[in-house]
Amino acid sequence: MAQLERVPDGVDASVPSSARVYDYLLGGKDNYAVDRAVADRLLALAPDTRAVARANRAFLARAMRFLNDEGIRQFVDLGTGIPTSPSVHELAWEADPSARVVYVDNDPLVKAHNDALLATDPGVTTILADIRRPDLILADPALRATVDLSQPVAVLFLTVLHFVTDEEGAHDIVARWRGQMVPGSYVVISNMAAESDPEAVRRLHAATANTPAHSTFRPHDELARFFDGFELVEPGLVPVQRWRPDMESVPTRMVVEGGVGRTPQRVR
């Protein structure tokens, strides 16, 4: 007899979650049968999907260490997903154990997991919210109590904006955050790229239609627009495996492009 899965209050285990699908691809255990079914379909159509997920996670680690070196000690991780070690707060604490982190996700399981894991860490908080509503997140008392937006902050959009359509204002979301970031702040963005293998993209779109895992594969020029108003740091917007790599990596048919942008200093 199959073992019943325990489901926290507020979580619908009959509906797949992009956060839990990603958790499964990274080898995590905070996922349900419906999430694994979606992930297995993705892997059947694009076998390197798991490698892409891991490459994106490695990009996050390298970007965080760059931000640590730049003196950033405040982080807002939008669409964080299920924390996978090393997570944002762990990477931030490598440089400074007093660094402060706000996690934001619309999956109740993410909040339940974080609340249980990080209950004794006052420098970390999790907000249950949809990144499509940036004004509500920016006004949330928990965010305001954790980070000081009058000081430099890093805002992270790791493989989350491709779940937001152009009609839902994906570029406007980034612009709204940019308007609240003081000079010397940073944004980190990665997104599924239209330069991925066309046949794999077609099959994935068909397989994930009308599910939370459906992604918008954007061409390079559209992805570059996310960095309007920012100064892209070297090497710019590139496949995540090529962003300041610390070891050789194998190119994948599915492409995620990523980059780091800096808010420019005001001219006196």
Backbone as CSV, one residue per row, in Angstrom:
resi,resn,N_x,N_y,N_z,CA_x,CA_y,CA_z,C_x,C_y,C_z
1,MET,0.844,-1.191,0.000,0.000,0.000,0.000,0.883,1.246,0.000
2,ALA,0.566,2.205,-0.878,1.357,3.417,-0.965,1.183,4.250,0.296
3,GLN,2.280,4.853,0.750,2.231,5.686,1.940,1.569,7.021,1.613
4,LEU,0.649,7.440,2.464,-0.016,8.716,2.256,0.949,9.849,2.527
5,GLU,0.888,10.889,1.677,1.749,12.039,1.851,1.082,13.033,2.801
6,ARG,1.868,13.561,3.733,1.344,14.558,4.663,1.298,15.908,3.966
7,VAL,0.184,16.578,4.094,-0.017,17.852,3.403,-0.342,18.925,4.438
8,PRO,0.462,19.996,4.522,0.177,21.076,5.475,-1.138,21.774,5.145
9,ASP,-1.728,22.398,6.145,-2.946,23.178,5.935,-2.696,24.261,4.890
10,GLY,-3.671,24.437,4.015,-3.579,25.475,2.990,-2.910,25.040,1.710
11,VAL,-2.370,23.833,1.675,-1.684,23.333,0.489,-2.603,22.368,-0.258
12,ASP,-2.776,22.595,-1.558,-3.579,21.706,-2.396,-2.645,20.767,-3.140
13,ALA,-2.538,19.549,-2.663,-1.615,18.576,-3.254,-2.127,17.991,-4.548
14,SER,-3.322,18.396,-4.983,-3.844,17.903,-6.265,-3.464,18.813,-7.421
15,VAL,-2.900,19.988,-7.119,-2.507,20.966,-8.135,-0.998,21.104,-8.120
16,PRO,-0.329,20.949,-9.268,1.132,21.059,-9.273,1.587,22.469,-8.944
17,SER,2.759,22.554,-8.354,3.370,23.830,-7.989,4.722,23.935,-8.666
18,SER,5.010,25.082,-9.285,6.310,25.255,-9.935,7.439,25.146,-8.919
19,ALA,7.209,25.630,-7.691,8.243,25.543,-6.662,8.552,24.089,-6.323
20,ARG,7.502,23.271,-6.232,7.720,21.873,-5.855,8.259,21.053,-7.031
21,VAL,7.875,21.411,-8.256,8.463,20.765,-9.433,9.967,21.028,-9.459
22,TYR,10.344,22.281,-9.211,11.760,22.660,-9.195,12.487,21.927,-8.076
23,ASP,11.844,21.803,-6.917,12.434,21.077,-5.800,12.737,19.635,-6.202
24,TYR,11.797,19.001,-6.895,11.998,17.625,-7.341,13.157,17.532,-8.333
25,LEU,13.232,18.479,-9.255,14.310,18.464,-10.247,15.677,18.603,-9.581
26,LEU,15.717,19.317,-8.455,16.980,19.499,-7.740,17.271,18.353,-6.768
27,GLY,16.373,17.362,-6.727,16.593,16.222,-5.858,16.016,16.376,-4.471
28,GLY,15.129,17.384,-4.285,14.521,17.603,-2.981,13.380,16.636,-2.698
29,LYS,12.859,16.722,-1.475,11.794,15.814,-1.032,10.499,16.539,-0.694
30,ASP,10.473,17.870,-0.862,9.272,18.637,-0.515,8.391,18.803,-1.757
31,ASN,7.836,17.699,-2.211,7.009,17.698,-3.413,6.026,16.542,-3.313
32,TYR,5.014,16.584,-4.198,3.957,15.574,-4.166,3.881,14.853,-5.507
33,ALA,3.056,13.823,-5.554,2.965,12.996,-6.756,2.617,13.828,-7.980
34,VAL,1.730,14.798,-7.818,1.325,15.612,-8.959,2.506,16.433,-9.477
35,ASP,3.382,16.891,-8.574,4.559,17.652,-8.986,5.568,16.747,-9.700
36,ARG,5.739,15.550,-9.172,6.682,14.626,-9.789,6.210,14.193,-11.168
37,ALA,4.893,14.097,-11.335,4.354,13.719,-12.646,4.671,14.796,-13.680
38,VAL,4.516,16.070,-13.288,4.839,17.164,-14.205,6.334,17.150,-14.520
39,ALA,7.160,17.012,-13.484,8.609,17.007,-13.697,9.037,15.843,-14.581
40,ASP,8.436,14.693,-14.387,8.798,13.536,-15.211,8.407,13.750,-16.673
41,ARG,7.291,14.446,-16.899,6.924,14.778,-18.285,7.952,15.726,-18.894
42,LEU,8.387,16.710,-18.086,9.406,17.633,-18.574,10.695,16.888,-18.916
43,LEU,11.092,15.976,-18.048,12.327,15.238,-18.274,12.220,14.307,-19.477
44,ALA,11.025,13.771,-19.718,10.834,12.905,-20.879,10.977,13.688,-22.177
45,LEU,10.522,14.948,-22.164,10.570,15.783,-23.364,11.913,16.486,-23.524
46,ALA,12.525,16.859,-22.399,13.810,17.563,-22.426,14.681,16.986,-21.314
47,PRO,15.414,15.910,-21.618,16.145,15.197,-20.567,17.154,16.048,-19.803
48,ASP,17.588,17.184,-20.362,18.565,17.994,-19.638,17.917,19.034,-18.730
49,THR,16.591,18.920,-18.527,15.906,19.873,-17.662,16.507,19.887,-16.261
50,ARG,16.846,18.722,-15.746,17.445,18.669,-14.401,18.813,19.342,-14.403
51,ALA,19.595,19.149,-15.457,20.906,19.789,-15.542,20.765,21.305,-15.605
52,VAL,19.727,21.782,-16.312,19.485,23.222,-16.395,19.128,23.780,-15.021
53,ALA,18.277,23.054,-14.276,17.900,23.504,-12.932,19.132,23.614,-12.038
54,ARG,20.002,22.651,-12.133,21.200,22.682,-11.297,22.153,23.785,-11.739
55,ALA,22.240,24.029,-13.058,23.088,25.119,-13.541,22.568,26.469,-13.068
56,ASN,21.241,26.606,-13.024,20.662,27.852,-12.535,20.959,28.032,-11.051
57,ARG,20.910,26.933,-10.292,21.209,27.021,-8.863,22.666,27.387,-8.639
58,ALA,23.553,26.864,-9.486,24.969,27.197,-9.365,25.202,28.668,-9.720
59,PHE,24.447,29.174,-10.696,24.513,30.599,-11.038,24.126,31.453,-9.830
60,LEU,23.060,31.049,-9.132,22.654,31.778,-7.932,23.797,31.840,-6.926
61,ALA,24.467,30.720,-6.693,25.552,30.700,-5.711,26.680,31.641,-6.127
62,ARG,27.045,31.641,-7.409,28.135,32.516,-7.852,27.714,33.982,-7.778
63,ALA,26.461,34.266,-8.151,25.973,35.648,-8.072,25.943,36.129,-6.621
64,MET,25.507,35.266,-5.703,25.461,35.644,-4.295,26.860,35.938,-3.768
65,ARG,27.831,35.168,-4.150,29.192,35.417,-3.659,29.745,36.712,-4.245
66,PHE,29.364,37.031,-5.481,29.724,38.330,-6.043,29.088,39.457,-5.227
67,LEU,27.802,39.306,-4.900,27.106,40.328,-4.118,27.713,40.456,-2.723
68,ASN,28.094,39.338,-2.128,28.784,39.395,-0.839,30.045,40.247,-0.936
69,ASP,30.820,40.011,-2.007,32.061,40.774,-2.193,31.791,42.261,-2.424
70,GLU,30.606,42.564,-2.973,30.229,43.963,-3.214,29.657,44.628,-1.966
71,GLY,29.576,43.883,-0.876,29.123,44.461,0.380,27.623,44.464,0.587
72,ILE,26.874,43.735,-0.241,25.422,43.682,-0.066,25.102,42.770,1.117
73,ARG,24.221,43.268,1.990,23.860,42.503,3.182,22.351,42.381,3.347
74,GLN,21.592,42.823,2.329,20.135,42.697,2.350,19.683,42.068,1.033
75,PHE,18.789,41.087,1.130,18.369,40.343,-0.047,16.862,40.109,-0.005
76,VAL,16.223,40.273,-1.174,14.818,39.913,-1.344,14.764,38.889,-2.464
77,ASP,14.362,37.680,-2.135,14.324,36.563,-3.092,12.874,36.332,-3.496
78,LEU,12.534,36.723,-4.715,11.154,36.666,-5.204,10.909,35.362,-5.955
79,GLY,9.885,34.631,-5.533,9.621,33.323,-6.124,10.687,32.339,-5.696
80,THR,10.986,32.338,-4.396,12.133,31.598,-3.885,12.048,30.095,-4.095
81,GLY,10.841,29.521,-4.051,10.730,28.073,-4.137,11.133,27.411,-2.828
82,ILE,11.178,26.092,-2.831,11.585,25.342,-1.649,13.081,25.564,-1.429
83,PRO,13.483,26.030,-0.247,14.916,26.274,-0.016,15.750,25.018,-0.243
84,THR,16.796,25.158,-1.042,17.718,24.068,-1.321,19.112,24.527,-0.928
85,SER,19.791,23.758,-0.127,21.108,24.157,0.364,22.160,24.082,-0.747
86,PRO,23.023,25.118,-0.882,23.024,26.322,-0.064,21.955,27.308,-0.544
87,SER,21.121,27.754,0.380,20.056,28.692,0.060,20.581,30.115,0.185
88,VAL,19.718,31.087,-0.140,20.153,32.481,-0.166,20.684,32.923,1.193
89,HIS,19.958,32.589,2.259,20.439,33.061,3.565,21.751,32.374,3.958
90,GLU,21.914,31.109,3.587,23.175,30.433,3.902,24.333,31.075,3.147
91,LEU,24.110,31.396,1.879,25.149,32.038,1.082,25.448,33.443,1.602
92,ALA,24.408,34.170,1.996,24.612,35.511,2.542,25.403,35.452,3.843
93,TRP,25.109,34.448,4.669,25.773,34.341,5.966,27.228,33.902,5.850
94,GLU,27.639,33.421,4.661,29.055,33.129,4.467,29.888,34.389,4.657
95,ALA,29.319,35.540,4.257,30.033,36.809,4.370,29.729,37.524,5.671
96,ASP,28.463,37.418,6.133,28.054,38.171,7.310,26.844,37.492,7.945
97,PRO,27.004,36.903,9.123,25.880,36.211,9.770,24.721,37.135,10.128
98,SER,24.931,38.448,10.055,23.838,39.376,10.343,23.089,39.806,9.082
99,ALA,23.467,39.271,7.930,22.765,39.608,6.685,21.293,39.248,6.806
100,ARG,20.453,40.023,6.118,19.001,39.867,6.253,18.403,39.439,4.916
101,VAL,17.444,38.519,4.986,16.868,37.925,3.775,15.351,37.869,3.907
102,VAL,14.669,38.289,2.836,13.218,38.131,2.730,12.939,37.165,1.593
103,TYR,12.264,36.075,1.898,11.816,35.132,0.890,10.354,35.428,0.561
104,VAL,10.008,35.360,-0.731,8.633,35.605,-1.161,8.216,34.486,-2.116
105,ASP,7.089,33.854,-1.833,6.561,32.827,-2.728,5.053,32.733,-2.514
106,ASN,4.338,32.292,-3.556,2.883,32.158,-3.434,2.443,30.739,-3.121
107,ASP,3.399,29.855,-2.821,3.086,28.470,-2.457,3.076,28.361,-0.933
108,PRO,1.927,28.009,-0.318,1.882,27.887,1.149,2.899,26.903,1.709
109,LEU,3.267,25.884,0.929,4.243,24.920,1.426,5.600,25.576,1.636
110,VAL,5.962,26.519,0.763,7.237,27.223,0.914,7.254,27.981,2.242
111,LYS,6.163,28.703,2.519,6.108,29.458,3.775,6.103,28.529,4.977
112,ALA,5.327,27.445,4.911,5.281,26.508,6.033,6.659,25.903,6.288
113,HIS,7.338,25.547,5.211,8.673,24.958,5.331,9.642,25.962,5.947
114,ASN,9.643,27.190,5.427,10.572,28.206,5.927,10.270,28.590,7.369
115,ASP,8.982,28.734,7.677,8.620,29.119,9.037,9.105,28.086,10.049
116,ALA,9.013,26.815,9.673,9.481,25.756,10.572,11.004,25.713,10.656
117,LEU,11.656,25.933,9.507,13.109,25.806,9.445,13.824,27.005,10.048
118,LEU,13.211,28.199,9.885,13.917,29.436,10.215,13.268,30.213,11.350
119,ALA,12.465,29.527,12.143,11.705,30.207,13.185,12.592,30.941,14.182
120,THR,13.812,30.473,14.400,14.690,31.093,15.391,15.697,32.052,14.770
121,ASP,15.548,32.367,13.488,16.480,33.258,12.795,15.792,34.588,12.502
122,PRO,15.989,35.615,13.341,15.266,36.881,13.174,15.645,37.637,11.909
123,GLY,16.771,37.309,11.299,17.187,38.018,10.092,16.581,37.484,8.823
124,VAL,15.727,36.458,8.931,15.113,35.853,7.752,13.599,35.798,7.948
125,THR,12.862,36.201,6.937,11.406,36.095,7.009,10.869,35.626,5.673
126,THR,9.696,35.014,5.684,9.052,34.532,4.466,7.674,35.159,4.346
127,ILE,7.374,35.675,3.169,6.082,36.311,2.895,5.340,35.463,1.877
128,LEU,4.088,35.147,2.180,3.235,34.430,1.236,2.586,35.469,0.326
129,ALA,3.056,35.556,-0.909,2.564,36.595,-1.824,2.933,36.220,-3.250
130,ASP,2.232,36.845,-4.187,2.449,36.626,-5.612,3.312,37.754,-6.145
131,ILE,4.398,37.420,-6.842,5.294,38.465,-7.337,4.611,39.383,-8.345
132,ARG,3.470,38.969,-8.874,2.732,39.824,-9.805,2.133,41.055,-9.115
133,ARG,2.203,41.093,-7.793,1.633,42.206,-7.027,2.743,42.865,-6.190
134,PRO,3.680,43.513,-6.857,4.846,44.056,-6.146,4.490,45.107,-5.105
135,ASP,3.447,45.898,-5.350,3.099,46.938,-4.378,2.699,46.337,-3.038
136,LEU,1.976,45.213,-3.063,1.590,44.562,-1.815,2.811,44.026,-1.079
137,ILE,3.764,43.482,-1.827,4.978,42.959,-1.200,5.796,44.102,-0.602
138,LEU,5.938,45.177,-1.366,6.732,46.313,-0.891,6.126,46.945,0.360
139,ALA,4.804,46.863,0.485,4.129,47.461,1.644,4.005,46.497,2.814
140,ASP,4.413,45.253,2.634,4.230,44.252,3.684,5.075,44.614,4.914
141,PRO,4.467,44.650,6.094,5.226,44.998,7.303,6.410,44.074,7.562
142,ALA,6.280,42.799,7.179,7.378,41.857,7.413,8.595,42.223,6.574
143,LEU,8.361,42.668,5.336,9.479,43.098,4.505,10.110,44.342,5.096
144,ARG,9.278,45.312,5.476,9.796,46.574,5.998,10.539,46.381,7.312
145,ALA,10.158,45.363,8.069,10.829,45.102,9.340,12.162,44.382,9.159
146,THR,12.350,43.772,7.985,13.544,42.958,7.770,14.604,43.675,6.959
147,VAL,14.200,44.385,5.910,15.174,45.103,5.091,14.865,46.597,5.108
148,ASP,15.904,47.376,4.922,15.809,48.842,4.883,16.064,49.284,3.448
149,LEU,15.001,49.674,2.754,15.131,50.012,1.335,15.797,51.365,1.105
150,SER,16.155,52.073,2.182,16.956,53.282,2.016,18.446,52.931,1.908
151,GLN,18.768,51.637,2.060,20.126,51.132,1.931,20.182,50.142,0.770
152,PRO,21.371,49.898,0.205,21.471,48.966,-0.924,20.898,47.591,-0.594
153,VAL,20.244,47.004,-1.592,19.605,45.704,-1.454,19.784,44.952,-2.768
154,ALA,19.788,43.643,-2.705,19.774,42.812,-3.910,18.408,42.160,-4.021
155,VAL,17.790,42.291,-5.195,16.488,41.684,-5.461,16.707,40.566,-6.480
156,LEU,16.268,39.364,-6.137,16.544,38.180,-6.945,15.281,37.692,-7.637
157,PHE,15.386,37.502,-8.959,14.312,36.907,-9.767,14.892,35.681,-10.462
158,LEU,15.071,34.604,-9.735,15.702,33.413,-10.309,14.650,32.489,-10.889
159,THR,14.678,32.309,-12.198,13.748,31.451,-12.951,12.325,31.569,-12.411
160,VAL,11.858,32.801,-12.274,10.484,33.025,-11.837,9.720,33.902,-12.818
161,LEU,10.412,34.819,-13.499,9.715,35.729,-14.405,9.157,35.012,-15.628
162,HIS,9.698,33.832,-15.968,9.119,33.131,-17.117,7.765,32.502,-16.784
163,PHE,7.380,32.534,-15.499,6.016,32.120,-15.140,5.041,33.301,-15.173
164,VAL,5.546,34.476,-15.506,4.727,35.688,-15.630,4.677,36.072,-17.107
165,THR,3.494,36.170,-17.668,3.374,36.492,-19.090,3.605,37.979,-19.323
166,ASP,3.815,38.324,-20.588,3.957,39.736,-20.930,2.671,40.495,-20.607
167,GLU,1.529,39.833,-20.805,0.242,40.469,-20.508,0.099,40.755,-19.014
168,GLU,0.763,39.967,-18.190,0.726,40.181,-16.736,1.755,41.211,-16.273
169,GLY,2.526,41.746,-17.218,3.443,42.835,-16.890,4.754,42.407,-16.276
170,ALA,5.396,41.386,-16.847,6.649,40.897,-16.269,7.702,42.003,-16.176
171,HIS,7.850,42.794,-17.240,8.856,43.861,-17.219,8.473,44.973,-16.244
172,ASP,7.191,45.210,-16.102,6.731,46.244,-15.160,7.044,45.860,-13.723
173,ILE,6.997,44.564,-13.420,7.305,44.108,-12.064,8.742,44.472,-11.699
174,VAL,9.673,44.191,-12.608,11.072,44.526,-12.342,11.236,46.036,-12.220
175,ALA,10.563,46.779,-13.088,10.670,48.243,-13.050,10.150,48.797,-11.726
176,ARG,9.085,48.187,-11.194,8.536,48.664,-9.917,9.547,48.472,-8.795
177,TRP,10.220,47.362,-8.773,11.256,47.154,-7.766,12.430,48.102,-7.995
178,ARG,12.806,48.282,-9.248,13.921,49.191,-9.545,13.651,50.581,-8.978
179,GLY,12.393,51.015,-9.059,12.045,52.336,-8.559,12.198,52.485,-7.060
180,GLN,12.308,51.364,-6.334,12.449,51.398,-4.875,13.882,51.119,-4.419
181,MET,14.795,50.915,-5.375,16.151,50.513,-5.040,17.102,51.702,-5.136
182,VAL,17.867,51.935,-4.080,18.789,53.064,-4.053,20.035,52.722,-4.870
183,PRO,20.817,53.745,-5.260,22.071,53.472,-5.975,22.954,52.499,-5.194
184,GLY,23.610,51.636,-5.939,24.444,50.614,-5.315,23.709,49.327,-5.021
185,SER,22.421,49.261,-5.385,21.648,48.029,-5.247,21.849,47.156,-6.486
186,TYR,21.377,45.915,-6.394,21.567,44.971,-7.497,20.290,44.186,-7.768
187,VAL,20.168,43.726,-8.998,19.120,42.790,-9.374,19.796,41.584,-10.018
188,VAL,19.273,40.391,-9.715,19.763,39.150,-10.329,18.570,38.498,-11.003
189,ILE,18.703,38.212,-12.299,17.584,37.682,-13.077,18.055,36.501,-13.913
190,SER,17.261,35.433,-13.926,17.458,34.365,-14.912,16.093,33.952,-15.441
191,ASN,16.067,33.517,-16.691,14.794,33.256,-17.377,15.036,32.257,-18.497
192,MET,14.050,31.411,-18.762,14.140,30.500,-19.902,14.265,31.308,-21.186
193,ALA,15.171,30.890,-22.047,15.497,31.661,-23.251,14.924,31.015,-24.502
194,ALA,14.458,31.869,-25.421,13.899,31.392,-26.686,14.955,30.724,-27.550
195,GLU,16.214,30.932,-27.235,17.297,30.293,-27.980,17.451,28.818,-27.624
196,SER,16.566,28.307,-26.772,16.556,26.869,-26.477,16.180,26.079,-27.728
197,ASP,16.394,24.776,-27.674,16.057,23.907,-28.799,14.575,24.058,-29.162
198,PRO,14.253,24.479,-30.412,12.864,24.794,-30.776,11.902,23.622,-30.598
199,GLU,12.322,22.422,-30.933,11.429,21.285,-30.815,11.150,20.964,-29.348
200,ALA,12.179,21.072,-28.508,11.973,20.825,-27.080,11.036,21.872,-26.486
201,VAL,11.185,23.125,-26.906,10.300,24.185,-26.413,8.861,23.910,-26.823
202,ARG,8.671,23.500,-28.075,7.316,23.211,-28.566,6.682,22.096,-27.742
203,ARG,7.439,21.049,-27.491,6.902,19.925,-26.737,6.612,20.313,-25.282
204,LEU,7.495,21.104,-24.698,7.274,21.534,-23.316,6.043,22.416,-23.201
205,HIS,5.872,23.317,-24.158,4.680,24.166,-24.134,3.414,23.314,-24.198
206,ALA,3.427,22.298,-25.047,2.249,21.438,-25.170,2.014,20.645,-23.887
207,ALA,3.090,20.186,-23.261,2.961,19.340,-22.075,2.556,20.123,-20.831
208,THR,2.915,21.401,-20.770,2.662,22.182,-19.554,1.539,23.201,-19.719
209,ALA,0.854,23.176,-20.847,-0.246,24.123,-21.060,-1.253,24.015,-19.917
210,ASN,-1.676,25.186,-19.422,-2.675,25.274,-18.348,-2.198,24.684,-17.025
211,THR,-0.870,24.637,-16.830,-0.314,24.234,-15.539,0.605,25.351,-15.042
212,PRO,0.889,25.390,-13.720,1.797,26.417,-13.196,3.220,26.301,-13.723
213,ALA,3.559,25.170,-14.352,4.904,24.985,-14.880,5.072,25.565,-16.283
214,HIS,3.999,26.109,-16.859,4.090,26.674,-18.212,4.985,27.908,-18.182
215,SER,5.931,27.971,-19.114,6.935,29.026,-19.099,6.890,29.865,-20.366
216,THR,7.277,31.137,-20.214,7.446,32.040,-21.347,8.927,32.072,-21.701
217,PHE,9.265,31.496,-22.844,10.652,31.499,-23.322,10.877,32.808,-24.077
218,ARG,11.692,33.687,-23.530,11.875,35.012,-24.117,13.184,35.089,-24.894
219,PRO,13.177,35.787,-26.052,14.428,35.986,-26.789,15.366,36.908,-26.023
220,HIS,16.630,36.870,-26.397,17.667,37.604,-25.682,17.334,39.087,-25.538
221,ASP,16.854,39.714,-26.606,16.564,41.149,-26.554,15.483,41.470,-25.523
222,GLU,14.470,40.595,-25.413,13.423,40.828,-24.422,13.944,40.618,-23.009
223,LEU,14.821,39.640,-22.845,15.408,39.421,-21.529,16.285,40.612,-21.136
224,ALA,16.982,41.183,-22.111,17.829,42.337,-21.818,17.003,43.517,-21.319
225,ARG,15.740,43.602,-21.735,14.884,44.711,-21.285,14.618,44.677,-19.793
226,PHE,14.720,43.506,-19.175,14.565,43.440,-17.723,15.611,44.303,-17.014
227,PHE,16.736,44.528,-17.679,17.828,45.275,-17.058,17.816,46.757,-17.455
228,ASP,16.742,47.218,-18.082,16.635,48.650,-18.374,16.753,49.441,-17.073
229,GLY,17.598,50.446,-17.071,17.800,51.253,-15.871,18.866,50.709,-14.943
230,PHE,19.404,49.530,-15.264,20.505,48.954,-14.508,21.762,48.941,-15.375
231,GLU,22.900,48.852,-14.743,24.166,48.638,-15.447,24.519,47.159,-15.328
232,LEU,24.543,46.455,-16.449,24.886,45.034,-16.418,26.353,44.857,-16.041
233,VAL,26.612,44.008,-15.071,27.999,43.720,-14.717,28.506,42.617,-15.650
234,GLU,29.809,42.564,-15.814,30.416,41.554,-16.685,30.131,40.150,-16.159
235,PRO,29.865,39.188,-17.034,29.947,39.221,-18.502,28.630,39.573,-19.204
236,GLY,27.711,40.233,-18.530,26.449,40.611,-19.145,25.392,39.534,-18.998
237,LEU,24.470,39.520,-19.960,23.373,38.549,-19.974,23.780,37.368,-20.847
238,VAL,23.989,36.227,-20.229,24.549,35.061,-20.917,23.872,33.798,-20.388
239,PRO,24.017,32.659,-21.093,23.573,31.399,-20.492,24.200,31.244,-19.109
240,VAL,23.401,30.788,-18.140,23.868,30.815,-16.749,25.169,30.050,-16.541
241,GLN,25.414,29.026,-17.356,26.662,28.279,-17.200,27.879,29.152,-17.502
242,ARG,27.664,30.247,-18.268,28.789,31.089,-18.689,28.935,32.344,-17.833
243,TRP,28.119,32.491,-16.790,28.256,33.671,-15.933,29.311,33.386,-14.860
244,ARG,30.511,33.931,-15.102,31.634,33.800,-14.174,31.802,32.362,-13.672
245,PRO,31.938,31.416,-14.606,32.006,30.004,-14.196,33.244,29.718,-13.357
246,ASP,33.097,28.818,-12.400,34.237,28.393,-11.586,34.684,26.987,-11.960
247,MET,34.016,26.407,-12.985,34.424,25.110,-13.506,33.794,24.944,-14.895
248,GLU,34.324,24.018,-15.664,33.774,23.788,-16.995,32.375,23.197,-16.881
249,SER,31.499,23.610,-17.811,30.137,23.081,-17.816,29.774,22.651,-19.231
250,VAL,28.769,21.800,-19.308,28.322,21.279,-20.606,27.105,22.077,-21.062
251,PRO,27.120,22.612,-22.297,25.931,23.322,-22.801,24.710,22.404,-22.817
252,THR,23.546,22.989,-22.658,22.300,22.223,-22.623,21.375,22.684,-23.741
253,ARG,20.488,21.784,-24.170,19.516,22.143,-25.215,18.538,23.193,-24.715
254,MET,18.132,23.065,-23.462,17.302,24.083,-22.838,18.229,25.154,-22.277
255,VAL,17.961,26.406,-22.615,18.861,27.500,-22.244,18.175,28.425,-21.243
256,VAL,18.853,28.695,-20.146,18.452,29.737,-19.203,19.521,30.818,-19.264
257,GLU,19.104,32.051,-19.555,20.042,33.163,-19.550,19.917,33.924,-18.240
258,GLY,21.035,34.419,-17.759,21.027,35.147,-16.499,22.020,36.290,-16.514
259,GLY,21.799,37.217,-15.592,22.705,38.346,-15.460,22.491,39.061,-14.147
260,VAL,23.403,39.963,-13.851,23.348,40.782,-12.641,23.437,42.241,-13.062
261,GLY,22.517,43.056,-12.543,22.509,44.478,-12.860,22.684,45.314,-11.606
262,ARG,23.324,46.472,-11.774,23.576,47.394,-10.670,22.817,48.700,-10.909
263,THR,22.175,49.218,-9.879,21.568,50.542,-10.019,22.684,51.569,-10.045
264,PRO,22.678,52.455,-11.031,23.799,53.405,-11.165,23.832,54.417,-10.031
265,GLN,25.028,54.889,-9.758,25.199,55.960,-8.782,24.638,57.263,-9.355
266,ARG,24.012,58.053,-8.487,23.479,59.339,-8.933,24.630,60.298,-9.222
267,VAL,24.459,61.083,-10.272,25.464,62.087,-10.612,25.207,63.333,-9.782
268,ARG,26.202,63.801,-9.068,26.013,64.975,-8.215,26.104,66.263,-9.047
